[in-house]
């Protein structure tokens, strides 16, 4: 249906009766569609409702009429969605990591702006956003739709803080259907990690041992400097990360990411040996510098030229596998060892405990299967005969 002129309608009070006047689509005698004027009785004022309630009902009715006709309210100057996005970019983006900015810009360009660029933000109500989410969900994963809707709501929330008239829609109001089972993130077991380490030359051998022993994220691992290693206290300081693309050093993912982690004795010996025999001094003190010593190693290059070939040599599937598999492997190993939840969250530096609980959930499922397998095997071994007498 073609979009029709937006109607505000006419609200009237006549002899204590409230009416809405507007136009609606109606079929003509020749079969074509035309418009006809409608008078809709709202209620008696003040016998049945207050004038304020009657006007509110008029506005609700007009909203339904405009949605049915495909009408879009004209944007108030400076309050189109693209205006809100521009303000959001200027004021919020400087506080976000480059990776987060790249992700949001990508979704804005591909999914959001083609749909809402010229839309008046005061018309972006629940019906509009739900319809957008439903259409997008038909062609994109739930995770993608969640991120896209989160960006839209973030823009609208900031516009509201700046005084714009924005409908009150929350993330919980939007239905995305039943959440399916999540794809399990790839991770290395202790045995696989040991095989990778045994096949690796320096500096990758030390890099792999350090990653498995600490669970650092890739950017945090590559941003480490010698000054972050305290051999006296046997600790490792985590307070920065390297951007995946630019390799610029910035603040970590969250405040929770800043931490002082323990340096196990085996890791201490590995690091001392690496610094004495293999480390290349560089002006910035990066633990794993590039050839020029000006920047840390590139994560993409580390995965492409070291990890993938090693996995291929060992016959281990490498699809979607990166340095994060060491981190997830350590987390799974700790959870399987029944490490207390606060300890696991502290070591992994998860900002949200629900992330830590998902790891426990994954391990518990396997433990549950193992436990039930043992119970079943015990019953078979005992070979207890079924007694009809006792059953009776």
Protein Blocks (a to p, Z undefined) as FASTA:
>chain_A
ZZddddebjaddeehiacdddddddddfkopacdddddddfbdcfklbcfklmmmmmmmm
mmmmmmmnopacdddehiafklmmmmmmmmmmmmpcfklmmmmmmmmmmmmmmmmmmpcf
klmcfklmmmmmmmmmmmpcfklmmmmmmmmmmmmmmmmmnopacddddfklpcgbjadd
ddddddddfklmmmmmmmpccfklmmmmmmmmnopafklmmmpcfklpcfknopaddfbd
cdfklopacddfblmlpccddddfklmmmmmmmmmmmpccdfklpabdcfkopaccdfkl
mmmmmmmmmmmmnopafehiafklmmmmmmmmmmmnopafklmmmmnopablklmmmmmm
mmmmmmmmmmmmmmmmmmmmnopacdfklmZZ
